[in-house]
C-alpha cells in the first residue's frame, strides 16, 4: 500500500527558502515569502487597501472590510475574534460576512466581483 504522506524538509540558501522531499532529496519548489505588504491591525474596524497580509491584534474583536476596488487577494490571520465583510458583494456567493476565531487564518481571492475562501486554517506561518 502506497502512502501519500511525504517527508518534507526546508532549507535556506542565502535569502531563499526551498522545500525538499527528504527521502529523495529532490527539490519540490522554491518557497516565496508570504508578503512584504503586511499590516498589523490594532483598531476595532479596518478597511483593506492594498495589503496582502493582515495580522489582526485588537483587544476584544474586530471587523475587517474587504474593499473590492483596491485588493484582489488577502490572507487574514486573527489573534482575536474577527468578522470579515465585503463592502459590495458576498463571500462564496452566499454569505454577507465571515466570522473567524482566535488563531484562525483565512485566504480570500476576489474573482469577478465576488470573494471566495481559498483556504481556511490550513494556512500556517512558520
Secondary structure, DSSP 4 states (H G I P E B T S, - for coil): -------EEEEEETTEEEEEETTTTEEEEEEPPS-S-EEEE-SSEEE--S-SEEEE--SSEEEEEE-TTT-SEEEEEESSEEEEEESSS-BTTTBSEEEE-TT-EEEEEEETTEEEEEEES-----
